[in-house]
């Protein structure tokens, strides 16, 4: 075969290896796609995430799919059950109620304490944080929005100056952030951020009673707005859900 013929043959040959390489997703990409599908409610709580099915969808080995699932489990988005596999996390209705009840008991005291000690720099920190909340909501980044909305409350606890209260609240916020990610709507996220701005205004004016009342009402409204439900038998098409999550 002449050199020209060999070049033509190489150009016309199907690019099998390059195609396979393009199709195979990285662990980070798999984690991001699944997390986005969960945040966008395309993968409901309790959905089974099979390693083999994920491997076929992303063009990767079961080992890489397993690595991604372990990463998601670390972030509490996925639950790994022995001999059963991986499932989208599904906090129970009772757990959700108890988490918010604990926050309603704790946070009014934290807010009252912070109103008394807040400095101009700390208020500015809250305003900057609120701006990041708004940006995440405006770009429909549900995961970032829920993380920031939850961390707003942790910031207040940390700046209030009681480490024990801050540690307890941090744990509660982490648990409630997962609950709101799974069960809250975008409209509720916007409302939460608006109430955060109102709370900052009360803190800035040293209005203790109004700040405490708003903090309590805020938690009650968030809990009431959650679409909490018991486990569903709904069958989800993983391929369609994950394809939609990767669109755009």
Legacy VTK file of the C-alpha trace (Angstrom):
# vtk DataFile Version 3.0
C-alpha trace
ASCII
DATASET POLYDATA
POINTS 248 float
0.000 0.000 0.000
1.349 3.435 -0.955
1.890 6.203 1.598
-1.059 8.146 0.143
-3.318 5.086 0.419
-2.293 4.537 4.032
-3.073 8.183 4.880
-6.507 7.914 3.224
-7.208 4.677 5.106
-6.242 6.232 8.418
-8.489 9.248 7.813
-11.484 7.134 6.779
-11.146 4.567 9.588
-13.704 4.941 12.393
-12.127 6.770 15.374
-13.007 4.025 17.855
-10.518 4.859 20.549
-11.098 8.600 20.434
-14.881 8.096 20.506
-14.627 5.812 23.526
-12.393 8.314 25.283
-14.854 11.138 24.654
-17.750 9.036 25.895
-16.114 7.920 29.139
-16.887 10.415 31.886
-14.579 11.350 34.735
-15.561 10.553 38.310
-16.067 14.282 38.916
-18.395 14.549 35.907
-20.455 11.579 37.085
-20.757 13.048 40.579
-21.811 16.419 39.154
-24.416 14.933 36.798
-26.017 12.786 39.487
-25.940 15.581 42.081
-27.527 17.996 39.596
-30.261 15.484 38.748
-31.005 15.096 42.466
-31.063 18.867 43.034
-33.385 19.350 40.048
-35.701 16.623 41.417
-35.136 14.412 38.362
-33.948 11.633 40.655
-36.467 11.451 43.518
-35.427 10.368 47.023
-35.160 6.574 47.202
-34.207 6.092 43.531
-31.858 3.122 43.076
-28.521 3.986 41.467
-27.109 0.742 40.097
-23.381 0.594 39.347
-23.908 -1.379 36.154
-26.600 0.986 34.865
-24.463 4.039 35.644
-21.466 2.408 33.975
-23.458 1.950 30.766
-24.876 5.483 30.852
-21.495 7.158 31.380
-19.349 4.691 29.440
-17.241 3.759 32.464
-16.383 0.693 34.511
-18.390 -0.342 37.554
-15.349 0.585 39.628
-15.502 4.208 38.492
-19.272 4.297 38.975
-18.746 2.945 42.506
-16.163 5.658 43.222
-18.671 8.320 42.186
-21.362 6.812 44.412
-18.997 6.789 47.395
-18.249 10.475 46.772
-21.969 11.225 46.709
-22.433 9.208 49.901
-19.769 11.346 51.581
-21.851 14.399 50.634
-24.930 12.659 52.117
-26.741 12.775 48.764
-26.633 8.993 48.388
-27.183 6.193 50.897
-25.174 2.974 50.525
-26.953 -0.108 51.887
-25.117 -3.440 52.349
-26.238 -6.102 49.841
-28.772 -3.677 48.332
-26.711 -0.982 46.652
-26.905 2.798 46.356
-30.022 4.944 46.614
-30.748 8.662 46.481
-30.874 9.768 50.120
-34.343 9.786 51.617
-34.668 11.425 55.023
-37.863 10.244 56.677
-40.742 12.600 57.365
-40.186 12.077 61.109
-36.476 12.932 60.813
-37.283 16.111 58.886
-39.825 17.201 61.502
-37.411 16.525 64.359
-34.544 18.416 62.713
-36.682 21.518 62.220
-38.119 21.245 65.727
-34.577 21.253 67.132
-33.690 24.292 65.048
-36.793 26.164 66.233
-35.731 25.560 69.833
-32.116 26.601 69.291
-32.021 29.407 66.728
-34.101 32.107 68.446
-31.559 32.149 71.295
-28.670 32.296 68.821
-30.254 35.181 66.909
-31.045 37.107 70.112
-27.445 36.742 71.244
-26.094 37.859 67.869
-28.278 40.990 67.748
-26.594 42.126 70.970
-23.012 41.563 69.798
-23.084 42.045 65.994
-20.418 44.395 64.620
-20.590 46.396 61.365
-18.009 44.045 59.824
-20.092 41.004 60.734
-23.201 42.567 59.234
-21.221 43.262 56.071
-20.187 39.595 56.026
-23.860 38.591 56.121
-24.710 41.028 53.318
-21.943 39.597 51.133
-23.160 36.086 51.879
-26.717 37.104 51.003
-25.487 38.417 47.634
-24.009 34.980 46.909
-27.345 33.374 47.793
-29.105 35.639 45.320
-26.577 34.865 42.581
-26.977 31.100 43.041
-30.765 31.357 42.942
-30.664 33.605 39.858
-28.589 31.017 37.974
-30.801 28.117 39.153
-27.862 26.472 40.924
-30.012 24.564 43.405
-27.156 22.840 45.209
-25.185 26.042 45.748
-28.333 27.906 46.768
-29.284 25.370 49.435
-25.730 25.231 50.767
-25.572 29.028 51.040
-29.059 29.351 52.520
-28.128 26.881 55.236
-24.710 28.368 55.890
-26.273 31.785 56.534
-27.618 30.416 59.817
-24.282 28.808 60.707
-22.515 32.127 60.104
-24.801 33.860 62.574
-24.158 31.165 65.186
-20.395 31.348 64.685
-20.337 35.133 64.920
-22.587 35.081 68.000
-19.577 33.725 69.862
-20.782 30.457 71.415
-18.827 27.566 69.914
-21.018 24.840 71.395
-24.181 26.383 69.951
-22.414 26.877 66.623
-21.319 23.222 66.498
-24.788 21.911 67.302
-26.438 24.225 64.793
-23.900 23.325 62.108
-24.900 19.659 62.371
-28.611 20.515 62.279
-28.154 22.810 59.282
-26.246 20.132 57.372
-29.131 17.735 57.893
-31.831 20.271 57.084
-29.950 21.455 53.978
-30.215 17.955 52.524
-33.908 17.877 53.400
-34.581 21.223 51.708
-32.469 20.264 48.686
-34.629 17.189 48.177
-38.018 18.656 49.026
-37.971 22.460 48.572
-38.920 24.401 45.426
-36.987 27.240 43.773
-39.740 29.682 44.745
-39.288 28.739 48.404
-35.534 29.265 48.055
-36.144 32.825 46.838
-38.472 33.502 49.739
-35.899 32.156 52.197
-33.233 34.469 50.817
-35.600 37.451 51.009
-36.268 36.655 54.660
-32.529 36.460 55.283
-32.242 40.031 54.011
-35.053 41.127 56.332
-33.307 39.432 59.241
-30.068 41.281 58.490
-32.004 44.564 58.591
-33.433 43.742 62.035
-29.978 42.768 63.300
-28.489 45.992 61.981
-31.173 48.011 63.820
-30.700 45.963 67.033
-34.354 44.908 66.890
-34.154 41.779 69.036
-37.850 40.896 69.228
-38.447 41.375 65.515
-35.326 39.383 64.624
-36.273 36.468 66.880
-39.864 36.468 65.629
-38.717 36.451 61.999
-36.176 33.673 62.618
-38.895 31.492 64.152
-41.445 32.284 61.450
-38.807 31.645 58.777
-38.138 28.097 60.008
-41.860 27.368 60.365
-42.507 28.541 56.805
-39.610 26.528 55.356
-40.807 23.364 57.087
-44.426 23.937 56.051
-43.344 24.404 52.431
-41.480 21.112 52.165
-43.118 18.517 49.936
-42.369 15.749 52.428
-43.511 12.304 51.384
-43.026 8.709 52.371
-41.052 6.305 50.118
-42.496 6.002 46.622
-42.604 2.996 44.307
-42.056 5.276 41.308
-39.732 3.785 38.680
-37.287 6.332 37.271
-35.564 6.134 33.886
-31.975 6.796 34.965
-30.728 7.468 31.457
-33.358 10.130 30.756
-32.946 11.774 34.164
-29.168 12.000 33.849
-29.288 13.120 30.216
-31.566 15.998 31.221
-29.200 16.907 34.058
-26.327 17.177 31.605
-28.205 19.228 29.013
-26.849 22.682 28.254
LINES 1 249
248 0 1 2 3 4 5 6 7 8 9 10 11 12 13 14 15 16 17 18 19 20 21 22 23 24 25 26 27 28 29 30 31 32 33 34 35 36 37 38 39 40 41 42 43 44 45 46 47 48 49 50 51 52 53 54 55 56 57 58 59 60 61 62 63 64 65 66 67 68 69 70 71 72 73 74 75 76 77 78 79 80 81 82 83 84 85 86 87 88 89 90 91 92 93 94 95 96 97 98 99 100 101 102 103 104 105 106 107 108 109 110 111 112 113 114 115 116 117 118 119 120 121 122 123 124 125 126 127 128 129 130 131 132 133 134 135 136 137 138 139 140 141 142 143 144 145 146 147 148 149 150 151 152 153 154 155 156 157 158 159 160 161 162 163 164 165 166 167 168 169 170 171 172 173 174 175 176 177 178 179 180 181 182 183 184 185 186 187 188 189 190 191 192 193 194 195 196 197 198 199 200 201 202 203 204 205 206 207 208 209 210 211 212 213 214 215 216 217 218 219 220 221 222 223 224 225 226 227 228 229 230 231 232 233 234 235 236 237 238 239 240 241 242 243 244 245 246 247
